[in-house]
Amino acid sequence: MTALAVLGTPAFTAYAGLAQIGKPQPVKHWSCCSTGAVGTMVGQFGRIAGAWTVGIVSGPDEVAFARNELGFGAAVDHTLPDWPRRLTEACPDGIDVYFETIGGALWHMILPMLNDGARVVLSGTPAQYNHGYGGASQYQHPSTLQWLVNSAGTIGAIQPPKTDFAEFLAVVTKVCEQARSASHSCCGGFGTCC
């Protein structure tokens, strides 16, 4: 299972999105939307790049997992009524890179927090087509287009064929080495890397 998580589609999706669009940098504030298969790797790739990583999670166990096992800078439980305040506290200077994996109400909370020139990686928006997180009828994408017009930000869909697999392997190796030395998991809960 570890190889499937770290060397499979979720990790490659995370890497391709960050390499092509997100381009995380040290000290920049950013958020990945979840600690699912893709989000766990997004956060760790960002951490390796020196970025402040914030996971948006579901429940106290996932908060602990993101912070203690994955090494995220912060984790915000979106099931709590005060989660918008907590997210603002975790990203007081706004968000420079956002890796979208959910959509819906989560996207609409993040949208005003995006800094001018922010980069948004659009991996998926299941809330738009599954009517979750507020329902697709309430949260549509025209606001995304308005944000692009107003902020000159970058939004993009991932194109894995344009990503260098050898570079991906080098970064994944670094994630696993750091995870092992820090007693972290690098596999989104699938156990240790080696």
C-alpha positions in Angstrom: 0.0 0.0 0.0 2.8 2.4 0.8 4.2 2.3 -2.8 0.7 2.9 -4.2 0.3 6.0 -2.0 3.8 7.5 -2.4 4.6 6.4 -6.0 1.1 6.3 -7.3 -1.4 8.6 -8.8 -2.2 10.7 -5.6 1.4 11.6 -5.0 2.1 12.3 -8.7 -1.0 14.4 -8.9 0.2 16.4 -5.9 3.7 16.8 -7.3 2.5 17.7 -10.9 0.1 20.3 -9.6 2.7 22.0 -7.4 5.5 21.8 -10.0 3.3 23.2 -12.8 1.1 25.7 -11.0 1.6 26.0 -7.2 5.4 26.5 -7.1 5.6 26.7 -3.3 8.2 28.9 -1.8 9.6 29.3 1.7 7.7 31.4 4.2 4.6 31.7 1.9 1.3 30.9 3.4 -0.8 28.3 1.6 -3.3 25.6 2.2 -4.1 22.2 0.8 -7.8 21.4 1.2 -7.6 18.0 2.8 -5.6 15.2 4.3 -6.8 12.7 1.8 -4.6 10.8 -0.6 -3.6 13.9 -2.6 -3.6 16.4 0.2 -1.3 14.5 2.4 1.4 14.6 -0.3 0.7 18.2 -1.2 1.3 19.2 2.4 4.6 17.3 2.6 5.9 18.5 -0.8 5.1 22.0 0.4 6.9 21.4 3.7 9.9 20.1 1.8 9.9 23.4 -0.2 9.9 25.4 3.0 6.2 26.6 2.8 3.9 26.9 5.8 1.4 24.1 5.2 -2.2 24.2 6.5 -4.5 21.2 6.1 -8.3 21.5 6.2 -9.4 18.3 7.9 -12.5 16.5 9.4 -12.2 15.9 13.1 -9.7 16.0 15.9 -8.0 12.7 14.9 -7.2 14.2 11.5 -5.9 17.4 13.1 -3.5 15.3 15.2 -2.5 13.2 12.2 -1.8 16.2 10.0 0.3 18.0 12.7 2.0 15.0 14.3 2.4 12.5 11.6 2.6 14.6 8.4 4.4 17.6 9.9 1.9 20.2 8.7 2.4 23.6 10.2 -1.3 23.8 11.1 -4.5 21.8 10.7 -8.1 23.2 10.8 -11.1 21.1 11.5 -13.8 22.3 9.2 -16.5 20.5 11.2 -16.2 23.0 14.0 -18.5 26.0 13.9 -15.6 28.4 14.3 -13.4 26.9 11.6 -13.3 30.0 9.5 -11.8 31.9 12.4 -9.3 29.1 13.0 -8.3 29.1 9.3 -7.8 32.9 9.4 -5.6 32.4 12.5 -3.6 29.7 10.7 -3.1 32.0 7.6 -3.0 35.5 9.0 -1.3 36.9 5.9 -3.6 35.2 3.5 -2.9 32.3 1.1 -0.5 32.3 -1.7 -1.0 28.7 -3.0 -4.2 26.7 -2.7 -4.6 23.1 -3.8 -8.3 22.6 -4.5 -9.6 19.1 -3.9 -13.1 19.7 -2.5 -14.9 22.8 -3.9 -18.2 24.0 -2.5 -18.3 26.0 0.7 -14.7 25.3 1.4 -13.6 27.0 -1.8 -15.9 30.0 -1.0 -14.3 30.3 2.4 -10.8 30.2 0.9 -11.6 32.6 -2.0 -11.4 35.9 -0.1 -8.3 34.7 1.7 -6.3 34.4 -1.5 -3.6 37.0 -1.8 -3.1 39.0 -5.0 -1.3 36.8 -7.5 -2.1 33.6 -5.6 -1.9 30.3 -7.5 -4.7 27.8 -7.3 -4.2 24.2 -8.4 -7.6 22.7 -9.4 -7.3 19.0 -8.7 -11.0 18.4 -8.2 -14.3 19.8 -6.9 -16.5 16.9 -5.9 -18.7 19.2 -3.8 -19.7 20.9 -7.1 -21.0 17.7 -8.6 -21.8 15.7 -5.5 -23.9 18.5 -3.9 -21.7 18.2 -0.7 -20.3 21.0 1.4 -23.2 23.3 0.7 -24.6 21.9 -2.5 -23.7 22.5 -6.1 -26.7 24.8 -6.6 -25.4 27.2 -4.0 -21.7 27.2 -4.9 -20.9 27.6 -8.6 -17.7 28.5 -10.4 -18.5 32.1 -11.7 -16.9 33.4 -8.5 -13.7 31.7 -9.5 -13.7 33.6 -12.8 -14.4 36.8 -11.0 -11.4 36.2 -8.7 -9.2 35.6 -11.7 -10.3 38.9 -13.3 -9.9 40.9 -10.0 -6.6 39.5 -8.7 -4.6 38.4 -11.8 -4.1 35.1 -10.0 -3.2 31.8 -11.7 -5.6 28.8 -11.8 -4.8 25.7 -13.6 -5.7 22.1 -14.1 -2.9 19.5 -13.7 -1.3 18.0 -16.8 0.8 15.0 -15.6 2.4 14.3 -19.0 4.3 17.6 -18.7 5.9 16.6 -15.4 9.3 15.0 -15.1 9.0 11.7 -13.4 12.7 11.6 -12.4 12.3 14.9 -10.6 9.1 13.5 -8.9 11.0 10.4 -7.7 13.8 12.6 -6.2 11.3 14.7 -4.3 9.3 11.7 -3.1 12.6 10.1 -1.9 13.3 13.3 0.1 9.8 13.3 1.7 10.4 9.7 2.8 13.8 10.3 4.1 12.6 13.3 6.2 9.6 11.3 7.4 11.7 8.5 8.5 14.2 10.7 10.4 11.4 12.7 12.0 9.3 9.6 12.8 6.5 10.9 10.5 4.4 9.0 8.1 4.8 10.0 4.4 2.0 7.9 3.1 -1.2 9.5 4.2 -1.8 7.0 6.9 -0.6 3.9 5.1 2.4 3.4 7.5 6.0 4.3 7.3 7.7 4.6 4.0 10.3 1.9 4.4 
